[in-house]
Amino acid sequence: MIDQEQVHRVANLARLELTPQEEEQFTTQLASILDYIEQLNELDVTNVPPTTRAIDVSNITREDKLQPYPDRESILNSAPEQEGEFFKVPKILNAE
């Protein structure tokens, strides 16, 4: 299915420098992987719906509830810089 020349060509395209021993090793490993994929291709999956997860998961996040923090002053006091009652942060957008 795959030979050492193909592995060499793909490694070259990926800009990988493989030794001849590594090319031989990867050829063997990739052949095993492709053989396994061929086995999977033989399975009848006509009645199996496509899935993205092995188990069904519904929305597991909690709902956001806005509420003021009770000790706002302590948060502001722990900030590296503040301007009035706000955090002061470095400018990230250009005015232009």
Secondary structure, DSSP 8 states (H G I E B T S, - for coil): ---HHHHHHHHHHTT----HHHHHHHHHHHHHHHHHHHHHHTS--TTS---SSSS-----S--------TTHHHHHHHSS-EETTEE-----S---
